[in-house]
Amino acid sequence: MVSIITSIAVIALGLMAKYASQDGWLPLRKYWSYILIGGLIGLVIDIYRYLK
């Protein structure tokens, strides 16, 4: 269950990086899609393991 919450947090991190303005999130802005895809893949794997 903790891994599912962690995957959701990674997805949120990717979205925050996408909509970053002139603040500390700006260096992550060019990698937001990779962070988001990684979070989604992790979420699918974690849900599969949880339901198995």
Backbone as ProteinMPNN parsed JSONL, in Angstrom:
{"seq_chain_A": "MVSIITSIAVIALGLMAKYASQDGWLPLRKYWSYILIGGLIGLVIDIYRYLK", "coords_chain_A": {"N_chain_A": [[0.821, -1.196, 0.0], [1.974, 1.204, 0.706], [3.739, 1.557, -1.375], [2.038, 2.152, -3.481], [1.066, 4.649, -2.751], [3.471, 6.02, -2.834], [4.01, 5.9, -5.584], [1.923, 7.487, -6.545], [2.724, 9.889, -5.434], [5.05, 10.344, -6.914], [3.948, 10.75, -9.439], [2.561, 13.12, -8.891], [4.768, 14.737, -8.415], [5.88, 14.846, -10.973], [3.845, 16.271, -12.297], [3.927, 18.695, -10.881], [6.454, 19.524, -11.626], [6.047, 19.964, -14.333], [4.348, 22.204, -14.447], [5.92, 24.196, -13.359], [7.044, 27.35, -12.276], [9.127, 30.184, -12.015], [10.816, 28.941, -9.895], [12.093, 26.584, -7.484], [11.455, 24.217, -8.784], [12.033, 24.42, -11.426], [14.448, 23.294, -12.702], [13.64, 20.631, -13.021], [11.764, 20.734, -14.96], [12.208, 20.054, -17.678], [12.248, 17.321, -17.562], [9.778, 16.363, -16.859], [7.953, 14.68, -18.181], [9.215, 12.18, -18.249], [9.361, 11.622, -15.511], [6.643, 11.511, -14.907], [5.766, 9.35, -16.548], [7.322, 7.293, -15.453], [6.227, 7.223, -12.868], [3.594, 6.448, -13.469], [3.995, 3.9, -14.597], [5.122, 2.621, -12.396], [2.922, 2.773, -10.664], [1.024, 1.149, -11.952], [2.317, -1.349, -11.833], [2.497, -1.654, -9.034], [-0.218, -1.711, -8.283], [-1.002, -4.028, -9.621], [0.546, -5.934, -8.22], [-0.575, -5.603, -5.711], [-3.213, -6.428, -6.056], [-2.886, -9.038, -6.792]], "CA_chain_A": [[0.0, 0.0, 0.0], [2.865, 2.36, 0.755], [4.32, 1.739, -2.704], [1.024, 2.811, -4.317], [1.092, 6.069, -2.364], [4.721, 6.569, -3.353], [3.841, 6.093, -7.03], [1.067, 8.665, -6.714], [3.554, 11.052, -5.114], [5.947, 10.568, -8.059], [3.106, 11.351, -10.479], [2.348, 14.512, -8.482], [6.041, 15.422, -8.624], [5.976, 15.124, -12.404], [2.915, 17.354, -12.647], [4.446, 19.945, -10.32], [7.601, 19.926, -12.441], [5.545, 20.47, -15.621], [3.765, 23.533, -14.291], [6.82, 25.004, -12.544], [7.363, 28.7, -12.727], [10.494, 30.544, -11.677], [11.111, 28.532, -8.526], [12.999, 25.458, -7.367], [11.053, 23.099, -9.634], [12.387, 24.72, -12.81], [15.374, 22.332, -13.321], [12.957, 19.38, -13.344], [10.716, 20.972, -15.958], [12.449, 19.349, -18.933], [12.133, 15.878, -17.331], [8.485, 16.071, -16.248], [7.281, 13.551, -18.833], [9.866, 10.948, -17.787], [8.941, 11.407, -14.121], [5.236, 11.116, -14.953], [5.679, 7.994, -17.102], [7.868, 6.385, -14.434], [5.234, 7.096, -11.805], [2.457, 5.672, -13.964], [4.42, 2.5, -14.704], [5.229, 2.121, -11.029], [1.576, 2.627, -10.11], [0.407, -0.037, -12.554], [2.985, -2.524, -11.26], [2.123, -1.77, -7.624], [-1.616, -2.136, -8.207], [-1.014, -5.423, -10.026], [1.055, -6.723, -7.096], [-1.511, -5.493, -4.596], [-4.417, -7.212, -6.357], [-2.517, -10.424, -7.071]], "C_chain_A": [[0.864, 1.259, 0.0], [3.467, 2.622, -0.627], [3.327, 2.401, -3.661], [1.0, 4.309, -4.017], [2.358, 6.745, -2.875], [4.632, 6.817, -4.855], [2.964, 7.297, -7.33], [1.846, 9.938, -6.423], [4.518, 11.363, -6.256], [5.174, 11.191, -9.221], [2.854, 12.827, -10.153], [3.621, 15.334, -8.677], [6.227, 15.775, -10.096], [5.063, 16.25, -12.844], [3.377, 18.695, -12.091], [5.628, 20.447, -11.135], [7.136, 20.499, -13.779], [5.064, 21.907, -15.507], [4.616, 24.449, -13.417], [6.982, 26.391, -13.15], [8.805, 28.986, -12.326], [10.784, 30.213, -10.212], [12.02, 27.308, -8.545], [12.661, 24.27, -8.244], [11.529, 23.266, -11.075], [13.409, 23.748, -13.421], [14.719, 21.002, -13.702], [11.967, 19.517, -14.493], [10.946, 20.201, -17.257], [12.34, 17.835, -18.792], [10.758, 15.469, -16.81], [7.808, 14.864, -16.879], [7.896, 12.222, -18.411], [9.455, 10.607, -16.358], [7.504, 10.901, -14.088], [5.068, 9.688, -15.479], [6.216, 6.968, -16.109], [6.897, 6.162, -13.291], [4.037, 6.268, -12.227], [2.805, 4.19, -14.093], [4.539, 1.878, -13.322], [3.87, 1.892, -10.392], [0.886, 1.383, -10.663], [1.013, -1.318, -11.966], [2.561, -2.736, -9.814], [0.677, -2.213, -7.453], [-1.745, -3.611, -8.597], [-0.541, -6.329, -8.883], [0.082, -6.719, -5.925], [-2.749, -6.372, -4.812], [-4.136, -8.691, -6.58], [-2.639, -11.318, -5.87]], "O_chain_A": [[0.52, 2.258, -0.633], [3.679, 3.774, -1.006], [3.737, 3.135, -4.56], [0.923, 5.132, -4.929], [2.326, 7.901, -3.297], [5.126, 7.832, -5.346], [3.234, 8.046, -8.269], [1.652, 10.954, -7.091], [4.776, 12.533, -6.538], [5.695, 12.068, -9.91], [2.926, 13.682, -11.036], [3.553, 16.501, -9.063], [6.679, 16.872, -10.425], [5.447, 17.087, -13.661], [3.235, 19.723, -12.754], [5.792, 21.653, -11.32], [7.76, 21.421, -14.305], [5.345, 22.732, -16.376], [4.093, 25.378, -12.801], [7.048, 26.562, -14.367], [9.623, 28.066, -12.308], [10.973, 31.112, -9.393], [12.659, 27.041, -9.563], [13.503, 23.393, -8.435], [11.431, 22.326, -11.864], [13.25, 23.395, -14.59], [15.193, 20.32, -14.611], [11.397, 18.525, -14.946], [9.987, 19.74, -17.876], [12.339, 17.127, -19.799], [10.589, 14.335, -16.36], [7.151, 14.095, -16.177], [7.177, 11.238, -18.235], [9.228, 9.442, -16.033], [7.179, 9.98, -13.338], [4.307, 8.905, -14.911], [5.633, 5.896, -15.943], [6.758, 5.043, -12.797], [3.518, 5.474, -11.441], [2.002, 3.327, -13.74], [4.111, 0.745, -13.103], [3.684, 0.921, -9.658], [0.237, 0.649, -9.919], [0.288, -2.258, -11.643], [2.295, -3.865, -9.404], [0.378, -3.011, -6.566], [-2.506, -4.355, -7.979], [-1.151, -7.362, -8.61], [-0.064, -7.724, -5.229], [-3.264, -6.98, -3.873], [-5.057, -9.507, -6.558], [-2.359, -12.514, -5.96]]}, "name": "protein", "num_of_chains": 1, "seq": "MVSIITSIAVIALGLMAKYASQDGWLPLRKYWSYILIGGLIGLVIDIYRYLK"}
